Amino acid sequence: MLNYMDHFARSPQVCNGHTAIKGSRVPLQVVLDSLAEGASAEEILKSYPSLSLGNVKAVIAYAADATREDEPLPLAQPV
């Protein structure tokens, strides 16, 4: 299993203390937003050349793990 935490860092001097990809100034949230908008890993890597495919996979693993922790209930649909 991928240890995604090895790919992230948080420092008050980088990205205003938001979690970022280690060794870069790219916030984790930027990568998540890009994925949510439909960007492929290749597109993200092209836009942020300081990242690796492993970094993008770590963000995806983090998001998957986060849903296990606090999975929101779907809203009831009218019948």
C-alpha positions in Angstrom: 0.0 0.0 0.0 1.2 3.5 -0.9 2.3 5.6 2.1 0.9 8.9 0.8 2.1 10.8 3.8 5.7 10.4 2.6 4.7 12.7 -0.3 3.3 15.6 1.7 4.7 18.3 3.9 3.3 21.2 5.9 5.4 24.3 6.8 4.4 27.9 7.7 7.0 29.1 5.2 5.5 27.1 2.3 2.0 27.7 0.8 0.9 29.6 4.0 1.1 26.4 6.0 -1.3 24.4 3.8 -0.3 20.8 3.0 1.9 20.7 -0.1 3.6 18.1 -2.2 7.0 17.6 -0.6 9.8 19.3 -2.4 7.4 21.7 -4.3 5.2 24.6 -3.7 2.2 22.9 -5.1 -0.6 22.5 -2.5 -2.3 19.2 -2.2 -5.7 20.9 -2.7 -4.6 22.2 -6.2 -3.9 18.7 -7.3 -7.2 17.4 -5.9 -9.1 20.3 -7.6 -7.4 19.5 -10.9 -8.4 15.9 -10.7 -12.0 16.8 -9.7 -12.1 19.1 -12.8 -11.2 16.1 -15.0 -7.5 16.7 -15.5 -5.5 13.6 -16.2 -2.3 12.8 -14.3 -0.3 13.6 -17.5 -2.0 17.0 -17.7 -1.2 17.7 -14.0 2.4 16.7 -14.5 2.7 19.0 -17.5 1.3 21.9 -15.6 3.4 21.2 -12.5 6.8 19.7 -13.7 8.1 19.5 -10.1 5.6 16.7 -9.4 5.9 13.0 -10.2 3.4 10.4 -11.0 3.9 9.0 -7.5 2.9 12.4 -6.1 -0.4 12.4 -8.1 -1.1 8.8 -7.0 -0.4 9.8 -3.4 -3.0 12.6 -3.6 -5.5 10.1 -5.0 -4.7 7.6 -2.2 -5.1 10.4 0.4 -8.5 11.3 -1.0 -9.6 7.7 -1.0 -8.5 7.3 2.6 -10.2 10.5 3.6 -13.5 9.2 2.4 -13.1 6.1 4.5 -12.7 8.3 7.6 -15.7 10.5 7.1 -17.8 9.2 4.2 -20.7 11.6 3.7 -24.2 10.1 3.4 -25.9 10.7 0.1 -29.0 12.9 0.2 -32.2 11.1 -0.1 -33.7 11.2 -3.5 -37.5 11.8 -3.8 -39.3 8.7 -5.0 
